[in-house]
Amino acid sequence: MNARFASLFIGFAIFVLSARTAVAHPHVWVAVRSEVIFASDGKIKGIRHAWVFDEMYSAFATQGLGQDGKPPTREELAPLAKTNIESLAEFDYFTFAKQDNAKLAFLAPVDFSLEADEAKIVTLRFTLLLQTPVAARKPFSFQVYDPTYFVAFDFEKQNPLTLADAPSGCSASVNESKPLLAADTQKLSEAFFQNMSPGADFGVKLAARVIVACP
């Protein structure tokens, strides 16, 4: 099974390793809300993410934490938040931004935290600032996905995207992947992903694309 997630998804990876059946990807599900952040000069300077994890991963992440049946605090989850953020660096934080078909680079995340709600569902929050802010007069786009599709990222159906301090007239849209292609993944076995060549970018085929445009 995909050992590279042993540190990124503590607990869940152990569960996956112990499940000796060949099941289809993905193994972790994440609901995404993102906020595109504008600077005072009108340039796009970064993206603020909120990733809500599925019940199974959340159960493993919070196992043994919290008191008297209460969800764990941000302080208790801080070590796991730090591990997640540090591990995400290897995978470009699963966030791929472009302008004029050129890939844009991010700085290391800031303002990161891991929180659990009353149902013990965990949410990872962090901000990615662009190394160089970009002018918003040209379309800016980004996708959130795992190239190996071990983790499935889907934008929330309601209020998936907001713009922070955007100039007047700016708009944003989330263009979903083709439903037929998504359905085809149900037919793919674990062996398909294990035999995937290094550098294969399967996840992009299923990833929604956010497009931000300003006048």
C-alpha angles and dihedrals in degrees: 000000000000102000095182089080094058091100099030095053105030114194096009091066089054089052091050092049090053094050100088096187123103105243131168125261141289111067101175127042124204129187111210133211117177136186121202109216123214127201124229090262091058096255122132107250106174154319129266113207134200111188117190112200127215123262096258096052090042090054092054094043093053098038110132093007129109128039134253092004093305122132117261118266126245088255092056091048094045095096091053091046089053091048092050094049094046091048093047091063090076089059099043088254087287086275120120118184129184142181123182086000090296119125115241122217127225133211121234112291121269133194093029125168142155118223135183124208127213090279089052092245107151127224124194114209125189142146125231115199120198116245086230120020113232132220111256096217089089119059113269119202139180140177131204113211147124110242091216093046091229084130120042114213119195128172116240114263093229123051095346095162139032136177119226118210092343120171117254114283098026117136138184135202137185113222109200125216119257111282092220092057091048091052091052091063089070087071094055117100129214088254090063091060095040090055094046111127118247111271094024110150102205096146094065089068090065100036125112116230124224115210123193120191132179131187 
